Amino acid sequence: MSSPADAVGKTGGMADEPIHGCIERWHQHLRGQLPGGLDTVLHEECIFLSPIVFTPQRGREITKLYLRAAGGTLADADPNGSGASIDTSGDGGGKFRYTKEICQGHHAMLEFETEVEGKYANGVDIITCDDDGKIVEFKVMMRPLQAINAVHAQMKAMLERLSS
């Protein structure tokens, strides 16, 4: 089976569209293989839209905080941002895994599955990048409600820990 990194150039549009390099760097970050980490993939004025928090979170630093907390909650990632047990190949080898990708132009939708407190969680990361391939908007949507409630409790605790 090919990896999402292989599929990125095959899911629609031209391979030179900025989203393709952006998503490849995102996958490298998730594997802990991106020099510079999130700073190299996030625009400094990035907006993060959470399935839990109503207000958009604005700026690279707060986006990094939310993404690190999400990684620690959804994927058993190191909240300091050094990678996670994330299956970017789609073969089921990790707790969190991307199952589908749609990439075109400046936009990507990455569907994921994971388990939180024994509850199945399914969602999508909707990513928008600029012409330089930097993420300017990162939106997360999830289902079902039981999983969202579990994520909410864990994210709150993780954000409090990371903020202190």
Number of C-alpha atoms within 10 A of each C-alpha: 7 9 13 23 19 12 15 22 20 16 17 13 15 14 16 11 19 21 29 27 20 27 27 18 22 22 21 17 21 23 17 19 14 19 11 10 19 23 14 17 24 25 20 16 16 23 21 25 21 20 15 16 10 8 9 14 19 16 17 21 16 15 25 20 18 21 18 25 27 22 24 22 26 24 24 17 22 16 22 13 19 16 23 21 20 24 22 21 18 19 13 15 12 17 16 26 23 25 18 15 20 18 26 21 18 20 20 23 19 19 19 20 21 21 17 19 13 9 14 14 22 20 19 20 19 19 22 25 25 17 12 14 21 26 28 21 23 21 16 18 15 19 15 12 10 14 19 21 14 17 23 17 12 19 21 13 14 20 17 11 11 13 8 5
